[in-house]
Structures are given as structure tokens and as C-alpha cells.
């Protein structure tokens, strides 16, 4: 008995991110439209409508180019391999590329470290496509199913496209110790830790950035327009939307959320995020290093990148603000039990949690 299932690009359309990437590759245009590595920028990523418009305009040119069709075909072949468990093409990519993922909740120094990794490898960070360098792609998150949308399938599909992009962008670069190094800020990696660990390879490196929840919350609300005047949780940015999504996923109702104190909502998101780091499969790889937020620590890690790859460059300056503890001393006290719970879980599975460094509350 044989069963044939036919899926087309109507059911599994090419993502706007991939189309836009291929348009740049085929036209030879530089990827210089996003300053993702600029620590001082207060802009958040609200570029999806613009990306969609660009992709729609570029799609005919990509599809009419034999090279474009071949690259899209390659992505679909990798998707088929992921869907069916055909590990051979994935294993070949693992032998060719060495992935280094910088993972942490937003506003913990991950963009800085990712940029320094690129500088250490001799790659100007601003020349790297946002989707390759930063945390929006491939997609991962709490499970969701809706008409014409299954988040697990979307993760598989965007991972296939991401791997195709890696081949195209990094494939000609000089290997280090036998593999080409691919840096990635992977904020979303915690939602599918085992998936990223197995597909990117047993030798993948995870660099975990940690920051005290009070300081991370202050930085997040500053990035989102300031603390709401009524002190209630609000959704004005990607970060706040991720917080909303994660709280709803674990049982908070929409009615409860709109009444929640801003820090209570953020702290619940922060705690949940760090539980995922320990419980979704990332910790299967013991090449996991933890860097606690702080100028000296982050610059020391950046210096280690430059030494490792022989760049002969000094690490870039990391700017830091000491305002969180002064603004919200009551929040620091309220955060203590969550810190203790996360530390206990991490220690239980063998990941040291640096409570003393975290208490500095940078």
C-alpha cells in the first residue's frame, strides 16, 4: 500500500525573509539596511510590513531567475529532509559549519557579543543580513496552530531556509579548525532547544547571556517607550508582545494580563524564559557558557573571541547604565524569589547559576 501526499508552495509558501535575501544575493546588493548591532539605537524592529512589500516586489525576479529557483528548491529539499528524518543532508551541513549561538532574553548584551564575533572573524557586522545575524529567524516559539498555520511546521520550514542562507552567505569563507564559523543571536532558541541542538550539530556552542530581571525590565520598557503611566503592562514593542504571548501560553488570561503590574508581568516572562533554557534541550550540549551582564564581563568575552580567531582587534566599547536599582529598589526585593527558583532548577540539572554576579543588578 502506498500513500502519496502532495504539498505545494500554496500550503508551504516561501517566507518573505528568504525571498528578500535571495533578491539581494541575485542582484549583488549589499545587506546594509539594518544596523542590528548598534547598541545605542533606540529603534525596535517594526519592519515586517516593509519586508513583506519588498518581498512581494522581488518575488517575480527571484522566480524568473534559474539561480533563484535552484536556491528555493534547495530549501524545500532540506525541509523534506527535516520532515522525514533524512539526516544525511543535515549531517553534511554539520560537518561543514560550526554554529555559535548567543542566547538570552532581550536586552542582555547578545547583540554586542554577536557583533564582536563577526568582527573577530573579519566580517563587518553591518554587512551581515539581519535574518542571518539576529534573532527573528528561523522562527520558534510556544506551540500555536491556526488556520493555515502550524508553528512546528513553520520552525522546520524557516530552519530549512536559514540553512540554505547559511550555505549561500558563508559557504566560501575560510574554515577555522575544519569548519566555517557561523555566529547567530538566537533569542528564540529556548523554545525548541532540542531542535536547535540536534539540527545545528552536537558541536554547536551556546553562549548564554544573563541579566538581573529588574535591569532587563528597565531596559525593555525604556526601549518600548517608557514605563506606562499607570504602571500596568502594555504592548508597544516586540519584547512586550513576546512577554504577552509567553504568559498567555502558560495560562494567564488576556483579562488578567491587562490588569497586571508591569514588573509582575515582566518578571513572570523572565522566569519562564530561564526555565526554558534549562528544560527544552539546550543543556544537552555542555559547550554552554554563561556571561552575566556587565561591561567588564562582556568586553572580556569579546576579547576572547578576538584572541581565538586571531583578529588582532580590540573589543568594542560596551555602554552600560546603572539606574535600575536606584529607580526600583522594591522591584529588586520582589525579584529575589524568582532568582532563587531559577538558580535551584539550573543547579539541579548541572548548570551553575551565578547568583552573586546577578545581584549586582546591572
C-alpha positions as CSV (number, residue, x, y, z in Angstrom):
1,X,0.0,0.0,0.0
2,X,1.3,3.4,-0.9
3,X,0.1,6.8,0.1
4,X,1.2,10.0,-1.7
5,X,0.8,13.4,-0.1
6,X,1.4,16.4,-2.3
7,X,2.2,19.7,-0.8
8,X,2.9,22.8,-2.8
9,X,4.1,26.3,-2.1
10,X,0.5,27.3,-1.6
11,X,0.4,25.3,1.6
12,X,4.1,26.0,2.4
13,X,4.9,29.4,0.9
14,X,8.4,30.7,0.7
15,X,9.0,33.2,3.5
16,X,9.4,37.0,2.8
17,X,12.7,36.8,4.6
18,X,14.1,34.2,2.2
19,X,12.8,36.0,-0.9
20,X,14.3,39.3,0.2
21,X,17.6,37.5,1.0
22,X,17.7,35.8,-2.4
23,X,16.9,39.1,-4.2
24,X,20.0,40.7,-2.6
25,X,22.1,37.6,-3.5
26,X,21.0,37.5,-7.1
27,X,21.3,41.3,-7.6
28,X,24.6,41.6,-5.8
29,X,23.3,44.3,-3.5
30,X,24.9,44.7,-0.1
31,X,23.0,43.9,3.1
32,X,23.3,47.3,4.7
33,X,19.7,48.2,5.5
34,X,19.6,47.4,9.2
35,X,22.0,48.5,12.0
36,X,21.2,45.5,14.1
37,X,24.4,45.7,16.0
38,X,24.1,49.3,17.1
39,X,23.8,49.2,20.8
40,X,22.9,52.9,21.1
41,X,19.9,52.8,18.7
42,X,16.6,53.0,20.4
43,X,14.7,51.6,17.4
44,X,12.9,48.3,17.6
45,X,12.2,46.0,14.7
46,X,8.9,47.0,13.3
47,X,10.0,46.2,9.7
48,X,7.6,43.3,8.8
49,X,5.2,45.3,6.6
50,X,8.2,46.8,4.7
51,X,9.8,43.4,4.4
52,X,6.6,42.0,3.1
53,X,6.3,44.8,0.5
54,X,9.9,44.3,-0.6
55,X,9.5,40.5,-0.9
56,X,6.3,40.8,-3.0
57,X,8.1,43.2,-5.3
58,X,11.2,41.0,-5.6
59,X,9.4,37.6,-5.9
60,X,8.9,37.7,-9.7
61,X,12.5,38.4,-10.3
62,X,13.7,35.7,-8.0
63,X,11.4,33.1,-9.5
64,X,12.3,34.0,-13.1
65,X,16.0,33.5,-12.4
66,X,17.2,29.9,-12.7
67,X,19.5,30.5,-9.7
68,X,16.7,31.8,-7.6
69,X,14.6,28.7,-8.4
70,X,17.5,26.4,-7.6
71,X,18.1,28.1,-4.2
72,X,14.4,27.8,-3.3
73,X,14.5,24.2,-4.4
74,X,17.4,23.6,-2.1
75,X,15.5,25.0,0.8
76,X,12.5,22.8,0.1
77,X,14.7,19.7,-0.2
78,X,16.1,20.5,3.3
79,X,12.5,20.9,4.6
80,X,11.7,17.5,3.2
81,X,14.7,16.1,5.0
82,X,13.6,17.7,8.3
83,X,10.0,16.5,7.9
84,X,11.0,12.9,7.1
85,X,14.1,12.5,9.3
86,X,16.5,12.1,6.4
87,X,19.6,13.2,8.3
88,X,22.2,12.8,5.6
89,X,22.0,16.4,4.2
90,X,21.7,17.8,7.7
91,X,24.8,15.9,8.8
92,X,26.7,17.2,5.8
93,X,25.9,20.8,6.8
94,X,27.1,20.0,10.4
95,X,30.4,18.7,9.1
96,X,30.9,21.9,7.1
97,X,29.7,24.6,9.5
98,X,30.3,25.3,13.2
99,X,27.4,27.3,14.8
100,X,27.9,29.6,17.7
101,X,24.6,30.8,19.2
102,X,24.3,33.8,21.6
103,X,21.1,33.1,23.6
104,X,19.4,35.3,26.1
105,X,16.3,37.2,26.9
106,X,16.3,40.6,25.1
107,X,18.4,43.5,26.4
108,X,21.1,41.2,27.9
109,X,24.1,42.1,25.6
110,X,23.5,39.5,23.0
111,X,23.7,41.8,20.0
112,X,27.0,43.2,21.2
113,X,28.6,39.8,21.6
114,X,27.2,38.6,18.2
115,X,28.7,41.7,16.5
116,X,32.0,41.1,18.2
117,X,32.0,37.5,17.0
118,X,31.6,38.8,13.4
119,X,34.4,41.4,13.9
120,X,36.7,38.7,15.3
121,X,36.0,36.7,12.1
122,X,36.8,39.6,9.9
123,X,33.2,40.3,8.9
124,X,31.8,43.8,9.3
125,X,28.6,43.3,11.4
126,X,26.5,45.8,9.4
127,X,27.2,43.8,6.2
128,X,25.5,40.7,7.6
129,X,21.8,40.2,6.8
130,X,19.6,40.8,9.8
131,X,17.9,37.4,9.4
132,X,21.3,35.6,9.5
133,X,22.8,37.5,12.3
134,X,19.9,38.4,14.6
135,X,17.1,36.7,16.5
136,X,14.0,36.9,14.3
137,X,14.8,33.9,12.0
138,X,14.4,31.0,12.0
139,X,11.0,31.1,13.8
140,X,10.5,29.4,17.1
141,X,8.1,30.0,19.9
142,X,5.3,28.4,22.1
143,X,3.2,26.0,20.0
144,X,0.4,27.6,18.1
145,X,-2.0,26.2,15.5
146,X,-4.4,28.4,13.5
147,X,-5.9,28.3,10.0
148,X,-3.1,27.8,7.5
149,X,-0.5,28.0,10.3
150,X,1.3,25.4,12.4
151,X,4.2,26.8,14.4
152,X,6.1,23.5,14.4
153,X,6.0,23.3,10.6
154,X,6.9,27.0,10.4
155,X,10.0,26.3,12.6
156,X,11.0,23.4,10.3
157,X,10.4,25.5,7.1
158,X,12.3,28.6,8.3
159,X,15.1,26.4,9.6
160,X,15.4,24.9,6.1
161,X,15.5,28.4,4.6
162,X,18.0,29.5,7.2
163,X,20.4,26.6,6.4
164,X,20.1,27.4,2.7
165,X,21.0,31.1,3.5
166,X,24.0,29.9,5.6
167,X,25.3,27.9,2.6
168,X,25.0,30.9,0.3
169,X,26.4,33.6,2.6
170,X,29.1,31.7,4.5
171,X,30.0,28.9,2.1
172,X,33.1,30.5,0.6
173,X,34.6,31.7,3.9
174,X,37.8,30.3,5.4
175,X,37.2,27.4,7.8
176,X,38.6,27.5,11.4
177,X,39.7,24.1,12.6
178,X,38.0,22.4,9.7
179,X,34.6,24.2,9.8
180,X,33.2,27.6,8.8
181,X,32.1,29.5,11.9
182,X,28.5,30.8,11.8
183,X,27.6,33.3,14.6
184,X,23.9,33.7,15.4
185,X,21.9,35.7,18.0
186,X,19.3,33.1,18.9
187,X,16.9,34.6,21.4
188,X,14.1,32.2,20.3
189,X,16.3,29.1,20.6
190,X,15.0,28.4,24.1
191,X,11.5,27.4,22.8
192,X,12.9,24.5,20.9
193,X,16.2,23.8,22.5
194,X,16.5,20.1,21.4
195,X,15.6,21.0,17.8
196,X,18.3,23.6,17.5
197,X,20.8,21.4,19.3
198,X,20.3,18.4,17.1
199,X,19.9,20.3,13.7
200,X,22.8,22.7,14.2
201,X,25.0,19.9,15.5
202,X,26.3,18.2,18.6
203,X,29.3,20.5,18.5
204,X,27.2,23.7,18.5
205,X,28.3,26.3,21.1
206,X,25.7,28.1,23.2
207,X,26.7,31.4,24.9
208,X,24.0,32.3,27.4
209,X,23.7,36.0,28.4
210,X,22.1,36.7,31.8
211,X,20.9,40.0,33.3
212,X,19.1,40.7,36.6
213,X,15.3,40.9,35.8
214,X,15.0,44.4,37.2
215,X,17.7,45.8,35.0
216,X,16.4,43.8,32.0
217,X,12.9,45.1,32.6
218,X,14.0,48.8,32.9
219,X,16.0,48.4,29.6
220,X,13.0,46.8,28.0
221,X,10.5,49.4,29.0
222,X,12.9,52.2,28.0
223,X,13.2,50.6,24.6
224,X,9.4,50.4,24.4
225,X,8.5,54.0,25.2
226,X,9.0,54.2,29.0
227,X,7.1,52.7,32.0
228,X,3.4,53.2,31.4
229,X,2.0,56.0,33.5
230,X,-0.5,53.7,35.3
231,X,2.2,51.1,36.0
232,X,0.2,48.4,34.1
233,X,1.5,46.1,31.5
234,X,1.2,47.4,27.9
235,X,2.1,46.1,24.5
236,X,4.1,48.6,22.4
237,X,7.1,46.6,21.1
238,X,8.2,43.1,20.1
239,X,9.6,42.5,23.5
240,X,6.3,43.2,25.2
241,X,4.5,41.2,22.6
242,X,6.7,38.2,23.4
243,X,6.0,38.7,27.1
244,X,2.2,38.7,26.4
245,X,2.5,35.6,24.2
246,X,4.5,33.6,26.7
247,X,2.2,34.5,29.6
248,X,-0.9,33.5,27.7
249,X,0.8,30.2,26.7
250,X,1.1,29.2,30.3
251,X,-2.4,30.1,31.4
252,X,-2.6,33.8,32.1
253,X,-5.8,35.1,30.6
254,X,-6.0,38.3,28.5
255,X,-8.2,39.9,31.1
256,X,-5.6,39.2,33.8
257,X,-2.8,40.5,31.7
258,X,-4.3,43.9,31.1
259,X,-4.7,44.3,34.9
260,X,-1.2,43.1,35.7
261,X,1.5,45.3,37.2
262,X,4.2,45.9,34.6
263,X,7.0,44.4,36.5
264,X,5.0,41.4,37.7
265,X,4.2,40.5,34.1
266,X,7.8,41.0,33.0
267,X,9.2,39.0,35.9
268,X,6.9,36.1,35.1
269,X,8.2,36.2,31.5
270,X,11.8,36.4,32.7
271,X,11.4,33.4,35.0
272,X,9.7,31.4,32.4
273,X,12.3,32.2,29.7
274,X,15.1,30.9,32.0
275,X,13.2,27.8,32.9
276,X,13.1,27.0,29.1
277,X,16.9,27.4,28.9
278,X,17.2,24.6,31.3
279,X,14.4,22.3,30.2
280,X,14.0,22.3,26.4
281,X,17.2,20.6,25.4
282,X,19.8,23.3,25.1
283,X,21.6,21.9,28.1
284,X,22.2,18.6,26.4
285,X,25.3,20.3,25.0
286,X,27.8,21.1,27.7
287,X,29.5,23.6,25.4
288,X,27.3,26.1,27.2
289,X,28.9,29.2,28.7
290,X,27.2,31.9,30.8
291,X,28.1,35.6,30.6
292,X,26.4,37.9,33.2
293,X,25.7,41.4,32.0
294,X,28.4,43.9,32.9
295,X,30.8,46.0,30.9
296,X,34.0,44.2,32.0
297,X,32.5,40.7,31.6
298,X,31.0,41.3,28.2
299,X,34.2,43.0,26.9
300,X,36.3,40.2,28.3
301,X,34.2,37.7,26.4
302,X,34.6,39.8,23.2
303,X,38.3,39.9,23.8
304,X,38.3,36.1,24.0
305,X,36.6,35.9,20.6
306,X,39.3,38.2,19.0
307,X,42.1,36.1,20.6
308,X,40.5,32.8,19.5
309,X,40.2,33.9,15.8
310,X,43.4,36.0,15.7
311,X,41.7,39.2,14.6
312,X,44.3,41.5,16.4
313,X,41.4,43.9,17.1
314,X,40.4,45.3,20.5
315,X,36.8,44.6,21.6
316,X,34.4,47.4,21.0
317,X,33.3,49.5,24.0
318,X,30.1,48.3,25.7
319,X,27.9,51.0,27.2
320,X,26.2,50.4,30.4
321,X,23.8,52.2,32.7
322,X,23.4,51.9,36.5
323,X,19.8,53.1,37.0
324,X,17.7,50.0,37.7
325,X,18.4,49.6,41.5
326,X,18.1,53.3,42.1
327,X,14.8,53.5,40.3
328,X,13.1,50.4,41.6
329,X,14.6,49.1,44.9
330,X,11.2,47.4,45.7
331,X,11.4,45.5,42.4
332,X,14.8,44.1,43.4
333,X,13.3,42.7,46.5
334,X,10.3,41.3,44.6
335,X,12.6,39.6,42.1
336,X,14.6,37.7,44.7
337,X,12.4,34.6,44.9
338,X,12.3,34.2,41.1
339,X,16.1,34.3,41.0
340,X,16.3,31.6,43.7
341,X,13.9,29.4,41.9
342,X,15.8,29.7,38.6
343,X,19.1,29.1,40.3
344,X,17.7,25.9,42.0
345,X,16.5,24.5,38.7
346,X,19.7,25.2,36.9
347,X,21.8,23.7,39.6
348,X,19.6,20.6,39.7
349,X,20.5,19.8,36.1
350,X,24.1,20.8,36.3
351,X,24.2,24.4,35.0
352,X,25.8,26.8,37.5
353,X,23.7,29.9,38.1
354,X,25.9,32.9,39.1
355,X,23.6,34.5,41.8
356,X,26.4,36.7,43.2
357,X,27.1,38.3,39.9
358,X,23.5,38.7,39.1
359,X,22.9,40.5,42.3
360,X,25.0,43.4,41.0
361,X,21.8,44.3,39.0
362,X,23.4,46.0,36.1
